[in-house]
Amino acid sequence: MTTMISMIKRARALLGLGLGLALGVVMSLGMAGAAHAQLNDAQAERLMKLSGQWEQLESVATQMREGLLKGMAAGPKPPSAEVQQKVQAATLVAFAPERIRSAAQRAVAENTRVAYLPELLRWYESPVARSISRAEVDDTARAEADIQARTQRGMALVQAASPQRQQLLLRLVEVTRAPRASADIVINMGAMLPLALMRFDATSKQVPEAELRASLEEQRPQLTQAFEIISLAGFAIAYQGLPDEALAAYGNFMASAAGDHYTDIGEKAFEAAILSAISALKP
């Protein structure tokens, strides 16, 4: 789904914007009110596979692990070789695809409203949706490390596109709420990851989570603005092989009640996967 792919690309951009660790990736996928029946595991898995989320999570797990290790080693004050070895061993367990898939699946099952399931399945089983999901999965798997170069390439595609296609891409940025969602994830990860890494080094300075969050929240306007451009460029690249009609249909679906709801579910699923991994990151 659109939100997931942009989150994955933006999570990699996150720390390139000066937030600390150079993570390799970030992904994606509500109505308030009365309690509702939840999906069973089979329904949640089917929905995740149709939307591309199931396959994307495997790429995400690998990219997150590799990005974390590279960022830790390349930081201004890298930890000792011993600490780095401990973190490397712990990431094999923490970022196992099965772990983050399971966490995401639980979030999808527990939060997706059953009443929306028929409409969601109709969309994701359609030929147009399948082509979009395939494009997203393929783009995620490419795992481009140079976000600046990717964004420049994507914006060149936007500038060369017809006015109609430019508007379709802009609408996808709007209806997926990608910039805001990405800023949320960056702030959450930026607060949780340093605390997790402190578990491996007793000599490291302990910083309260509230202090980390407050510092990151100050950067929210700049993050959101940057992600508007990163998202637009990323969508232009990911969907460059798809016709305007497919993007128009996608935008209409994402703007519908079911599409908007599943955008929320995607965010919850991704956050659950990240929290599961970081919680398991222990010596």
Backbone as CSV, one residue per row, in Angstrom:
resi,resn,N_x,N_y,N_z,CA_x,CA_y,CA_z,C_x,C_y,C_z
1,MET,0.831,-1.169,0.000,0.000,0.000,0.000,0.874,1.229,0.000
2,THR,0.319,2.359,-0.466,1.112,3.563,-0.645,1.792,4.011,0.632
3,THR,1.076,4.030,1.740,1.652,4.511,2.982,2.862,3.699,3.370
4,MET,2.759,2.403,3.229,3.858,1.551,3.648,5.126,1.833,2.860
5,ILE,5.010,1.864,1.538,6.203,2.046,0.733,6.869,3.379,1.043
6,SER,6.061,4.437,1.213,6.670,5.722,1.479,7.314,5.751,2.852
7,MET,6.703,5.079,3.824,7.301,5.034,5.159,8.659,4.352,5.103
8,ILE,8.733,3.272,4.363,9.990,2.548,4.287,11.078,3.447,3.731
9,LYS,10.770,4.136,2.649,11.762,5.010,2.045,12.086,6.180,2.974
10,ARG,11.069,6.702,3.654,11.295,7.851,4.500,12.020,7.495,5.765
11,ALA,11.829,6.263,6.245,12.536,5.867,7.453,14.014,5.841,7.186
12,ARG,14.385,5.504,5.972,15.797,5.528,5.648,16.292,6.969,5.584
13,ALA,15.434,7.894,5.189,15.823,9.302,5.099,15.918,9.934,6.469
14,LEU,15.162,9.442,7.379,15.012,9.933,8.747,16.296,10.461,9.329
15,LEU,17.327,9.607,9.421,18.509,10.009,10.119,19.471,10.697,9.175
16,GLY,19.216,10.636,7.893,19.994,11.442,6.972,19.628,12.897,7.115
17,LEU,18.528,13.182,7.798,18.121,14.561,8.041,18.701,15.078,9.350
18,GLY,19.638,14.324,9.932,20.346,14.797,11.104,19.736,14.381,12.415
19,LEU,19.020,13.255,12.451,18.387,12.839,13.690,19.207,11.837,14.482
20,GLY,20.354,11.432,14.028,21.198,10.572,14.850,21.673,9.334,14.147
21,LEU,21.058,8.190,14.423,21.486,6.926,13.838,21.026,6.822,12.392
22,ALA,21.848,6.259,11.537,21.475,6.122,10.126,20.734,4.822,9.925
23,LEU,19.507,4.811,10.272,18.669,3.624,10.074,18.523,3.368,8.591
24,GLY,18.389,2.134,8.219,18.256,1.818,6.801,16.867,1.936,6.273
25,VAL,15.868,1.933,7.119,14.509,1.909,6.601,13.444,2.415,7.543
26,VAL,12.448,2.886,7.128,11.207,3.048,7.879,10.063,2.782,6.924
27,MET,8.315,2.031,6.962,7.254,1.509,6.038,5.887,1.970,6.165
28,SER,4.610,1.651,4.767,3.439,1.149,5.131,2.436,0.567,4.481
29,LEU,1.509,0.885,6.256,0.384,0.246,5.662,-0.322,1.261,5.221
30,GLY,-10.466,2.868,11.692,-9.956,3.670,12.710,-11.015,4.591,13.147
31,MET,-11.619,4.060,12.843,-12.586,5.032,13.340,-12.746,4.840,14.833
32,ALA,-12.892,5.960,15.573,-13.140,5.868,17.011,-14.592,5.489,17.229
33,GLY,-14.849,4.875,18.369,-16.248,4.561,18.643,-16.419,3.250,19.347
34,ALA,-17.503,2.578,19.057,-17.849,1.357,19.774,-16.882,0.234,19.445
35,ALA,-16.857,-0.776,20.300,-16.009,-1.932,20.070,-16.452,-2.645,18.797
36,HIS,-15.481,-3.358,18.151,-15.840,-4.030,16.916,-15.158,-5.386,16.864
37,ALA,-15.747,-6.305,16.088,-15.154,-7.616,15.923,-13.850,-7.484,15.154
38,GLN,-12.889,-8.334,15.472,-11.611,-8.252,14.794,-11.490,-9.358,13.760
39,LEU,-10.533,-9.210,12.844,-10.282,-10.229,11.844,-9.606,-11.427,12.499
40,ASN,-9.766,-12.594,11.901,-8.982,-13.719,12.370,-7.619,-13.676,11.683
41,ASP,-6.705,-14.553,12.109,-5.334,-14.522,11.587,-5.289,-14.757,10.086
42,ALA,-6.117,-15.658,9.598,-6.115,-15.977,8.168,-6.576,-14.777,7.339
43,GLN,-7.597,-14.073,7.826,-8.076,-12.887,7.111,-7.024,-11.793,7.097
44,ALA,-6.369,-11.595,8.240,-5.337,-10.560,8.321,-4.171,-10.895,7.394
45,GLU,-3.762,-12.147,7.386,-2.647,-12.552,6.515,-3.023,-12.374,5.044
46,ARG,-4.241,-12.740,4.701,-4.682,-12.588,3.307,-4.644,-11.124,2.886
47,LEU,-5.135,-10.262,3.737,-5.158,-8.834,3.433,-3.735,-8.285,3.294
48,MET,-2.852,-8.706,4.183,-1.464,-8.251,4.130,-0.769,-8.732,2.860
49,LYS,-1.043,-9.954,2.447,-0.417,-10.484,1.245,-0.944,-9.796,-0.008
50,LEU,-2.250,-9.563,-0.053,-2.828,-8.887,-1.211,-2.309,-7.455,-1.348
51,SER,-2.167,-6.765,-0.220,-1.736,-5.365,-0.255,-0.237,-5.220,-0.443
52,GLY,0.497,-6.342,-0.387,1.944,-6.296,-0.549,2.705,-6.170,0.750
53,GLN,1.999,-5.936,1.842,2.650,-5.697,3.123,3.452,-6.912,3.590
54,TRP,2.905,-8.088,3.406,3.557,-9.310,3.875,4.946,-9.449,3.258
55,GLU,5.025,-9.243,1.951,6.301,-9.385,1.245,7.239,-8.229,1.573
56,GLN,6.696,-7.039,1.692,7.524,-5.872,1.978,8.200,-5.979,3.339
57,LEU,7.524,-6.583,4.296,8.076,-6.660,5.643,9.391,-7.438,5.681
58,GLU,9.561,-8.392,4.794,10.824,-9.130,4.750,11.959,-8.203,4.328
59,SER,11.710,-7.373,3.319,12.723,-6.397,2.896,12.997,-5.397,4.002
60,VAL,11.935,-4.969,4.663,12.068,-3.994,5.726,12.935,-4.523,6.861
61,ALA,12.728,-5.768,7.259,13.492,-6.354,8.357,14.983,-6.328,8.045
62,THR,15.338,-6.718,6.830,16.744,-6.740,6.430,17.314,-5.330,6.365
63,GLN,16.561,-4.415,5.776,17.042,-3.046,5.622,17.196,-2.342,6.965
64,MET,16.273,-2.585,7.867,16.361,-1.978,9.189,17.606,-2.460,9.916
65,ARG,17.820,-3.756,9.880,18.985,-4.323,10.575,20.285,-3.777,9.988
66,GLU,20.413,-3.823,8.683,21.638,-3.348,8.041,21.845,-1.857,8.275
67,GLY,20.767,-1.090,8.193,20.876,0.347,8.385,21.280,0.705,9.800
68,LEU,20.717,-0.011,10.774,21.058,0.249,12.169,22.536,-0.007,12.424
69,LEU,23.045,-1.125,11.928,24.445,-1.483,12.165,25.397,-0.503,11.476
70,LYS,25.076,-0.128,10.255,25.925,0.832,9.543,25.902,2.192,10.220
71,GLY,24.721,2.631,10.626,24.604,3.923,11.280,25.334,3.958,12.603
72,MET,25.267,2.867,13.347,25.946,2.802,14.643,27.459,2.888,14.463
73,ALA,27.983,2.171,13.479,29.428,2.151,13.260,29.949,3.470,12.704
74,ALA,29.093,4.181,11.948,29.535,5.410,11.294,29.208,6.669,12.092
75,GLY,28.646,6.512,13.285,28.273,7.671,14.085,29.474,8.461,14.567
76,PRO,29.243,9.676,15.063,30.346,10.519,15.539,31.099,9.898,16.719
77,LYS,30.401,9.114,17.537,31.030,8.418,18.665,30.591,6.958,18.654
78,PRO,31.160,6.176,17.731,30.743,4.772,17.629,31.102,4.000,18.890
79,PRO,30.270,3.056,19.281,30.575,2.234,20.462,31.764,1.323,20.201
80,SER,32.223,0.691,21.246,33.372,-0.208,21.119,33.034,-1.384,20.212
81,ALA,34.080,-2.059,19.744,33.876,-3.230,18.884,33.071,-4.298,19.607
82,GLU,33.300,-4.429,20.910,32.569,-5.428,21.694,31.075,-5.124,21.718
83,VAL,30.751,-3.857,21.948,29.344,-3.461,21.976,28.718,-3.655,20.607
84,GLN,29.429,-3.289,19.556,28.896,-3.455,18.212,28.624,-4.923,17.898
85,GLN,29.487,-5.806,18.360,29.271,-7.234,18.142,28.036,-7.732,18.883
86,LYS,27.823,-7.214,20.083,26.641,-7.602,20.849,25.367,-7.134,20.150
87,VAL,25.391,-5.901,19.660,24.225,-5.362,18.958,23.962,-6.159,17.680
88,GLN,25.026,-6.467,16.954,24.869,-7.229,15.717,24.211,-8.578,15.976
89,ALA,24.637,-9.257,17.028,24.039,-10.553,17.361,22.580,-10.398,17.765
90,ALA,22.285,-9.359,18.527,20.917,-9.148,18.999,19.964,-8.801,17.859
91,THR,20.469,-8.116,16.832,19.589,-7.724,15.731,19.107,-8.913,14.912
92,LEU,19.865,-10.002,14.932,19.437,-11.192,14.192,18.111,-11.714,14.724
93,VAL,17.941,-11.593,16.032,16.695,-12.030,16.663,15.640,-10.929,16.585
94,ALA,16.047,-9.712,16.934,15.086,-8.607,17.032,14.433,-8.281,15.699
95,PHE,15.207,-8.342,14.609,14.691,-7.958,13.301,14.396,-9.160,12.403
96,ALA,14.167,-10.299,13.006,13.771,-11.473,12.221,12.439,-11.187,11.529
97,PRO,12.334,-11.472,10.232,11.084,-11.192,9.512,9.855,-11.805,10.177
98,GLU,10.018,-12.998,10.738,8.874,-13.659,11.365,8.356,-12.852,12.549
99,ARG,9.274,-12.231,13.296,8.873,-11.444,14.464,8.067,-10.215,14.048
100,ILE,8.598,-9.452,13.116,7.895,-8.216,12.772,6.622,-8.493,11.977
101,ARG,6.623,-9.585,11.191,5.385,-9.958,10.506,4.302,-10.323,11.503
102,SER,4.678,-11.083,12.521,3.704,-11.511,13.523,3.115,-10.305,14.249
103,ALA,3.959,-9.351,14.609,3.480,-8.153,15.306,2.555,-7.341,14.410
104,ALA,2.943,-7.193,13.142,2.112,-6.442,12.207,0.784,-7.151,11.961
105,GLN,0.829,-8.468,11.844,-0.392,-9.245,11.607,-1.374,-9.084,12.766
106,ARG,-0.866,-9.111,13.993,-1.740,-8.917,15.152,-2.400,-7.544,15.099
107,ALA,-1.634,-6.531,14.717,-2.197,-5.183,14.649,-3.275,-5.086,13.576
108,VAL,-3.036,-5.714,12.429,-4.040,-5.716,11.362,-5.302,-6.439,11.829
109,ALA,-5.132,-7.597,12.450,-6.281,-8.388,12.901,-7.081,-7.651,13.963
110,GLU,-6.402,-7.013,14.893,-7.081,-6.387,16.027,-7.721,-5.047,15.692
111,ASN,-7.236,-4.385,14.656,-7.700,-3.015,14.405,-8.546,-2.839,13.144
112,THR,-8.491,-3.780,12.214,-9.275,-3.646,10.989,-10.749,-3.931,11.275
113,ARG,-11.609,-3.036,10.893,-13.042,-3.247,11.089,-13.563,-4.265,10.071
114,VAL,-14.216,-5.288,10.584,-14.732,-6.362,9.739,-15.676,-5.822,8.665
115,ALA,-16.393,-4.777,8.983,-17.341,-4.219,8.019,-16.647,-3.714,6.754
116,TYR,-15.377,-3.355,6.870,-14.639,-2.861,5.705,-13.980,-3.983,4.906
117,LEU,-13.930,-5.182,5.449,-13.175,-6.261,4.810,-13.629,-6.544,3.378
118,PRO,-14.941,-6.664,3.086,-15.333,-6.945,1.696,-14.839,-5.888,0.711
119,GLU,-14.933,-4.610,1.091,-14.486,-3.547,0.186,-12.968,-3.574,0.021
120,LEU,-12.262,-3.841,1.101,-10.805,-3.917,1.025,-10.370,-5.069,0.123
121,LEU,-11.025,-6.215,0.268,-10.672,-7.361,-0.561,-11.015,-7.119,-2.030
122,ARG,-12.156,-6.477,-2.275,-12.515,-6.167,-3.671,-11.442,-5.305,-4.320
123,TRP,-10.958,-4.319,-3.587,-9.938,-3.440,-4.148,-8.630,-4.191,-4.360
124,TYR,-8.121,-4.840,-3.317,-6.797,-5.440,-3.404,-6.757,-6.668,-4.309
125,GLU,-7.900,-7.244,-4.612,-7.945,-8.360,-5.559,-8.124,-7.894,-7.001
126,SER,-8.346,-6.610,-7.202,-8.548,-6.093,-8.552,-7.219,-6.032,-9.305
127,PRO,-7.248,-6.115,-10.640,-6.012,-6.045,-11.422,-5.229,-4.754,-11.184
128,VAL,-5.934,-3.635,-11.052,-5.253,-2.358,-10.820,-4.506,-2.378,-9.496
129,ALA,-5.166,-2.824,-8.445,-4.533,-2.863,-7.133,-3.351,-3.825,-7.115
130,ARG,-3.493,-4.955,-7.802,-2.383,-5.909,-7.842,-1.160,-5.291,-8.527
131,SER,-1.385,-4.525,-9.579,-0.255,-3.897,-10.270,0.399,-2.837,-9.389
132,ILE,-0.393,-2.136,-8.616,0.149,-1.124,-7.701,0.944,-1.792,-6.588
133,SER,0.384,-2.831,-5.994,1.090,-3.543,-4.920,2.407,-4.118,-5.421
134,ARG,2.401,-4.658,-6.647,3.632,-5.205,-7.218,4.683,-4.116,-7.398
135,ALA,4.248,-2.949,-7.861,5.184,-1.838,-8.042,5.783,-1.411,-6.711
136,GLU,4.963,-1.403,-5.665,5.439,-1.003,-4.342,6.424,-2.013,-3.773
137,VAL,6.099,-3.283,-3.902,6.986,-4.330,-3.396,8.338,-4.267,-4.104
138,ASP,8.310,-4.121,-5.425,9.558,-4.059,-6.194,10.377,-2.832,-5.799
139,ASP,9.712,-1.709,-5.598,10.432,-0.491,-5.239,11.051,-0.612,-3.851
140,THR,10.323,-1.219,-2.930,10.853,-1.417,-1.585,12.089,-2.309,-1.618
141,ALA,12.050,-3.357,-2.420,13.156,-4.313,-2.480,14.426,-3.692,-3.058
142,ARG,14.290,-2.635,-3.844,15.483,-2.005,-4.427,16.339,-1.327,-3.358
143,ALA,15.737,-0.871,-2.284,16.463,-0.352,-1.121,17.559,0.640,-1.496
144,GLU,17.198,1.695,-2.191,18.181,2.705,-2.554,18.686,3.429,-1.307
145,ALA,19.983,3.478,-1.144,20.566,4.045,0.071,20.699,5.562,0.003
146,ASP,20.880,6.106,-1.188,21.101,7.547,-1.336,19.762,8.250,-1.527
147,ILE,19.187,8.710,-0.424,17.874,9.344,-0.481,17.905,10.651,-1.268
148,GLN,18.987,11.385,-1.127,19.074,12.653,-1.843,19.062,12.432,-3.352
149,ALA,19.844,11.458,-3.818,19.881,11.165,-5.248,18.531,10.634,-5.724
150,ARG,17.896,9.797,-4.913,16.582,9.258,-5.265,15.555,10.377,-5.377
151,THR,15.579,11.291,-4.419,14.611,12.385,-4.429,14.816,13.284,-5.638
152,GLN,16.060,13.557,-5.967,16.339,14.378,-7.155,15.840,13.690,-8.422
153,ARG,16.077,12.391,-8.495,15.609,11.638,-9.660,14.089,11.631,-9.730
154,GLY,13.447,11.450,-8.589,11.992,11.433,-8.567,11.390,12.781,-8.914
155,MET,11.982,13.856,-8.419,11.451,15.190,-8.728,11.653,15.530,-10.199
156,ALA,12.698,14.985,-10.807,12.873,15.185,-12.245,11.734,14.515,-13.013
157,LEU,11.287,13.347,-12.537,10.144,12.679,-13.148,8.873,13.503,-12.969
158,VAL,8.709,14.082,-11.783,7.530,14.920,-11.521,7.516,16.118,-12.457
159,GLN,8.650,16.777,-12.594,8.717,17.974,-13.435,8.483,17.662,-14.908
160,ALA,8.876,16.448,-15.314,8.699,16.062,-16.717,7.306,15.500,-16.996
161,ALA,6.534,15.237,-15.947,5.209,14.635,-16.107,4.191,15.663,-16.585
162,SER,3.089,15.165,-17.098,2.002,16.048,-17.514,1.366,16.688,-16.287
163,PRO,0.706,17.833,-16.455,0.018,18.458,-15.320,-0.976,17.508,-14.645
164,GLN,-1.635,16.679,-15.442,-2.599,15.732,-14.878,-1.904,14.729,-13.959
165,ARG,-0.775,14.186,-14.413,-0.078,13.192,-13.596,0.504,13.850,-12.341
166,GLN,0.992,15.056,-12.472,1.489,15.778,-11.299,0.401,15.913,-10.241
167,GLN,-0.803,16.229,-10.672,-1.909,16.367,-9.724,-2.279,15.032,-9.094
168,LEU,-2.206,13.959,-9.877,-2.505,12.630,-9.336,-1.492,12.239,-8.259
169,LEU,-0.219,12.538,-8.505,0.820,12.224,-7.531,0.661,13.074,-6.268
170,LEU,0.353,14.344,-6.454,0.133,15.222,-5.306,-1.062,14.754,-4.473
171,ARG,-2.083,14.267,-5.149,-3.258,13.787,-4.424,-2.907,12.557,-3.580
172,LEU,-2.052,11.678,-4.110,-1.652,10.511,-3.340,-0.886,10.914,-2.078
173,VAL,-0.045,11.924,-2.200,0.660,12.421,-1.014,-0.347,12.909,0.024
174,GLU,-1.392,13.572,-0.453,-2.395,14.130,0.457,-3.255,13.045,1.098
175,VAL,-3.823,12.148,0.290,-4.796,11.201,0.840,-4.144,10.121,1.689
176,THR,-2.860,9.853,1.461,-2.173,8.861,2.294,-1.661,9.467,3.596
177,ARG,-1.674,10.783,3.703,-1.159,11.478,4.897,0.278,11.046,5.175
178,ALA,1.010,10.752,4.109,2.349,10.199,4.243,3.320,11.100,4.998
179,PRO,3.366,12.406,4.726,4.332,13.242,5.457,4.103,13.250,6.968
180,ARG,2.864,13.353,7.388,2.571,13.371,8.824,2.889,12.033,9.464
181,ALA,2.489,10.953,8.775,2.739,9.617,9.314,4.234,9.347,9.426
182,SER,4.984,9.797,8.442,6.428,9.582,8.474,7.072,10.352,9.619
183,ALA,6.622,11.570,9.835,7.160,12.351,10.950,6.870,11.658,12.280
184,ASP,5.670,11.102,12.412,5.325,10.365,13.642,6.293,9.212,13.870
185,ILE,6.550,8.455,12.815,7.398,7.279,12.941,8.844,7.668,13.242
186,VAL,9.323,8.713,12.577,10.688,9.173,12.819,10.859,9.587,14.275
187,ILE,9.897,10.308,14.791,9.977,10.766,16.181,9.936,9.587,17.144
188,ASN,9.041,8.640,16.900,8.957,7.468,17.775,10.240,6.643,17.740
189,MET,10.747,6.415,16.538,11.968,5.634,16.416,13.171,6.384,16.962
190,GLY,13.215,7.674,16.710,14.320,8.473,17.204,14.389,8.509,18.713
191,ALA,13.230,8.323,19.363,13.197,8.296,20.824,13.491,6.904,21.370
192,MET,13.028,5.864,20.681,13.149,4.510,21.216,14.490,3.846,20.927
193,LEU,15.053,4.080,19.740,16.285,3.382,19.374,17.471,3.728,20.271
194,PRO,17.738,5.005,20.529,18.877,5.301,21.419,18.724,4.650,22.783
195,LEU,17.500,4.617,23.310,17.275,3.983,24.611,17.562,2.490,24.537
196,ALA,17.180,1.858,23.417,17.448,0.430,23.260,18.943,0.157,23.182
197,LEU,19.675,1.006,22.481,21.110,0.794,22.339,21.864,1.033,23.644
198,MET,21.290,1.845,24.527,21.924,2.076,25.829,21.988,0.798,26.655
199,ARG,21.117,-0.164,26.357,21.122,-1.427,27.100,22.428,-2.190,26.915
200,PHE,23.124,-1.906,25.824,24.337,-2.654,25.485,25.604,-2.019,26.043
201,ASP,25.510,-0.808,26.538,26.700,-0.091,27.002,26.399,0.603,28.317
202,ALA,26.865,0.013,29.399,26.576,0.556,30.733,27.219,1.918,30.953
203,THR,28.222,2.252,30.139,28.917,3.530,30.321,28.263,4.669,29.541
204,SER,27.283,4.345,28.704,26.662,5.386,27.890,25.811,6.315,28.747
205,LYS,25.730,7.556,28.316,24.939,8.546,29.039,23.457,8.223,28.888
206,GLN,22.765,8.148,30.020,21.337,7.843,30.003,20.537,9.122,29.765
207,VAL,19.738,9.115,28.724,18.927,10.286,28.372,17.455,9.909,28.511
208,PRO,16.669,10.673,29.254,15.238,10.353,29.416,14.511,10.369,28.071
209,GLU,13.570,9.449,27.906,12.812,9.389,26.659,12.061,10.689,26.400
210,ALA,11.525,11.291,27.448,10.782,12.544,27.284,11.668,13.633,26.694
211,GLU,12.920,13.652,27.105,13.857,14.646,26.579,14.141,14.414,25.106
212,LEU,14.328,13.135,24.744,14.550,12.797,23.343,13.348,13.183,22.490
213,ARG,12.159,12.858,22.972,10.942,13.161,22.214,10.747,14.666,22.053
214,ALA,11.000,15.393,23.101,10.827,16.838,23.035,11.759,17.449,21.989
215,SER,12.991,16.961,21.965,13.945,17.457,20.980,13.509,17.136,19.559
216,LEU,12.999,15.921,19.364,12.546,15.517,18.036,11.275,16.245,17.617
217,GLU,10.383,16.486,18.567,9.140,17.199,18.255,9.427,18.601,17.725
218,GLU,10.497,19.201,18.182,10.855,20.532,17.693,11.172,20.509,16.203
219,GLN,11.550,19.344,15.713,11.905,19.218,14.302,10.737,18.767,13.428
220,ARG,9.572,18.582,14.028,8.437,18.073,13.271,8.098,18.924,12.037
221,PRO,8.017,20.242,12.143,7.678,21.021,10.935,8.663,20.787,9.791
222,GLN,9.966,20.756,10.108,10.960,20.531,9.061,10.867,19.121,8.497
223,LEU,10.609,18.159,9.376,10.450,16.777,8.926,9.267,16.636,7.974
224,THR,8.142,17.197,8.386,6.933,17.089,7.568,7.144,17.726,6.206
225,GLN,7.777,18.874,6.193,8.036,19.558,4.926,8.973,18.733,4.042
226,ALA,10.010,18.170,4.634,10.943,17.348,3.854,10.260,16.107,3.304
227,PHE,9.400,15.497,4.110,8.744,14.272,3.682,7.700,14.518,2.594
228,GLU,7.184,15.719,2.504,6.273,16.038,1.401,6.999,15.886,0.069
229,ILE,8.236,16.364,0.016,9.021,16.264,-1.210,9.498,14.833,-1.428
230,ILE,9.998,14.200,-0.362,10.485,12.820,-0.470,9.363,11.886,-0.924
231,SER,8.158,12.088,-0.373,7.018,11.245,-0.741,6.640,11.436,-2.203
232,LEU,6.553,12.687,-2.620,6.180,12.978,-4.003,7.178,12.356,-4.965
233,ALA,8.455,12.530,-4.685,9.492,11.961,-5.544,9.439,10.440,-5.521
234,GLY,9.229,9.862,-4.339,9.174,8.414,-4.215,8.006,7.813,-4.969
235,PHE,6.844,8.465,-4.904,5.684,7.976,-5.640,5.933,8.036,-7.148
236,ALA,6.588,9.105,-7.604,6.869,9.248,-9.034,7.740,8.097,-9.531
237,ILE,8.702,7.680,-8.720,9.583,6.577,-9.098,8.846,5.237,-9.022
238,ALA,8.185,5.001,-7.902,7.539,3.703,-7.688,6.468,3.404,-8.737
239,TYR,5.722,4.435,-9.136,4.579,4.225,-10.016,4.838,4.666,-11.451
240,GLN,6.088,4.858,-11.807,6.371,5.400,-13.148,5.922,4.463,-14.265
241,GLY,5.802,3.179,-13.977,5.356,2.244,-15.002,3.851,2.075,-15.078
242,LEU,3.109,2.793,-14.232,1.655,2.655,-14.186,0.978,3.823,-14.898
243,PRO,-0.160,3.574,-15.543,-0.863,4.653,-16.249,-1.580,5.587,-15.284
244,ASP,-1.944,6.753,-15.789,-2.661,7.738,-14.980,-3.947,7.165,-14.405
245,GLU,-4.623,6.318,-15.194,-5.888,5.754,-14.736,-5.710,4.930,-13.451
246,ALA,-4.585,4.237,-13.351,-4.322,3.435,-12.150,-4.109,4.339,-10.939
247,LEU,-3.369,5.427,-11.132,-3.130,6.359,-10.028,-4.426,7.045,-9.606
248,ALA,-5.280,7.356,-10.574,-6.564,7.986,-10.245,-7.428,7.029,-9.432
249,ALA,-7.467,5.767,-9.850,-8.251,4.767,-9.117,-7.695,4.569,-7.712
250,TYR,-6.396,4.562,-7.601,-5.754,4.390,-6.298,-6.085,5.562,-5.376
251,GLY,-5.988,6.768,-5.922,-6.316,7.940,-5.120,-7.755,7.918,-4.638
252,ASN,-8.663,7.488,-5.510,-10.080,7.405,-5.121,-10.289,6.384,-4.008
253,PHE,-9.608,5.243,-4.132,-9.746,4.232,-3.090,-9.180,4.734,-1.764
254,MET,-8.004,5.327,-1.807,-7.373,5.787,-0.574,-8.179,6.894,0.093
255,ALA,-8.943,7.633,-0.693,-9.776,8.706,-0.141,-11.109,8.182,0.382
256,SER,-11.446,6.933,0.078,-12.700,6.355,0.550,-12.603,6.025,2.028
257,ALA,-13.747,5.734,2.633,-13.744,5.392,4.060,-12.907,4.146,4.327
258,ALA,-13.044,3.132,3.458,-12.288,1.895,3.646,-10.790,2.135,3.455
259,GLY,-10.443,2.891,2.426,-9.036,3.174,2.172,-8.408,4.001,3.274
260,ASP,-9.135,4.997,3.742,-8.644,5.837,4.831,-8.450,5.012,6.097
261,HIS,-9.401,4.109,6.357,-9.298,3.236,7.524,-8.068,2.344,7.425
262,TYR,-7.843,1.774,6.247,-6.707,0.858,6.120,-5.365,1.601,6.134
263,THR,-5.378,2.874,5.782,-4.179,3.684,5.952,-3.815,3.758,7.431
264,ASP,-4.822,3.990,8.275,-4.594,3.999,9.722,-4.080,2.642,10.198
265,ILE,-4.654,1.573,9.666,-4.249,0.234,10.079,-2.799,-0.025,9.681
266,GLY,-2.429,0.443,8.501,-1.056,0.269,8.048,-0.062,0.945,8.970
267,GLU,-0.416,2.134,9.423,0.454,2.852,10.353,0.579,2.086,11.667
268,LYS,-0.552,1.592,12.164,-0.532,0.817,13.409,0.302,-0.454,13.246
269,ALA,0.161,-1.111,12.101,0.890,-2.356,11.865,2.390,-2.100,11.821
270,PHE,2.775,-1.036,11.152,4.197,-0.731,11.055,4.767,-0.354,12.418
271,GLU,4.032,0.452,13.152,4.488,0.838,14.489,4.616,-0.382,15.397
272,ALA,3.670,-1.318,15.281,3.731,-2.534,16.089,4.954,-3.372,15.713
273,ALA,5.255,-3.443,14.441,6.421,-4.203,13.998,7.712,-3.586,14.524
274,ILE,7.805,-2.257,14.441,8.997,-1.566,14.927,9.137,-1.724,16.433
275,LEU,8.040,-1.551,17.167,8.093,-1.683,18.616,8.513,-3.093,19.015
276,SER,8.005,-4.094,18.314,8.371,-5.477,18.594,9.867,-5.694,18.428
277,ALA,10.411,-5.146,17.350,11.846,-5.312,17.085,12.688,-4.595,18.130
278,ILE,12.344,-3.357,18.417,13.151,-2.573,19.359,13.049,-3.147,20.767
279,SER,11.882,-3.629,21.131,11.711,-4.226,22.463,12.564,-5.475,22.621
280,ALA,12.784,-6.179,21.510,13.572,-7.409,21.569,15.071,-7.160,21.420
281,LEU,15.450,-5.918,21.208,16.863,-5.572,21.031,17.527,-5.493,22.403
282,LYS,18.054,-6.638,22.849,18.626,-6.735,24.203,19.931,-7.528,24.156
283,PRO,20.856,-7.246,25.092,22.124,-7.981,25.147,21.890,-9.481,25.382
